[in-house]
């Protein structure tokens, strides 16, 4: 996406749960806006005649389920104020309609104590004791993100590093609309 000098970039850290379910977040940031003291009309002390001043801005963001670290969300008209041709037509400055750049939000992932993520898959390490799995098949219960417990059959003598897949329990895939999987990674000790 084309970047302009009137765009504002912010970083937002989300938990894995927030990325999984989607979340509404309020963010606070500084932007250049029409001076609130003189409403862009006077040489007031707040803007020192610039008619534009930095303003603390709070905006609400609807973050969709499936968002991932490194992705960017854009909110139109939430960036810095600007006037088209304001150098050439300073005289007509206030007859012109103010326009705004974009707010660009980049996401970071807060490390989860249990799960991790690989693209749209949710990764869950699961430790098994060798003396148990060497005797017979067992059924384990593992939590998925929605706090439901899932039963998974683990065959006798499952080797270390084996991955069991539970279809559709991963993240929303924002690109093709599908769902990732839950991948249970067995660690035999
Ligand atoms: Zn002012």
Boltz pocket constraint, residues with backbone or C-beta under 6 A from the ligand:
constraints:
  - pocket:
      binder: B
      contacts: [[A, 35], [A, 36], [A, 37], [A, 38], [A, 39], [A, 40], [A, 41], [A, 42], [A, 43], [A, 44], [A, 45], [A, 46], [A, 47], [A, 48], [A, 49], [A, 51], [A, 52]]
      max_distance: 6.0
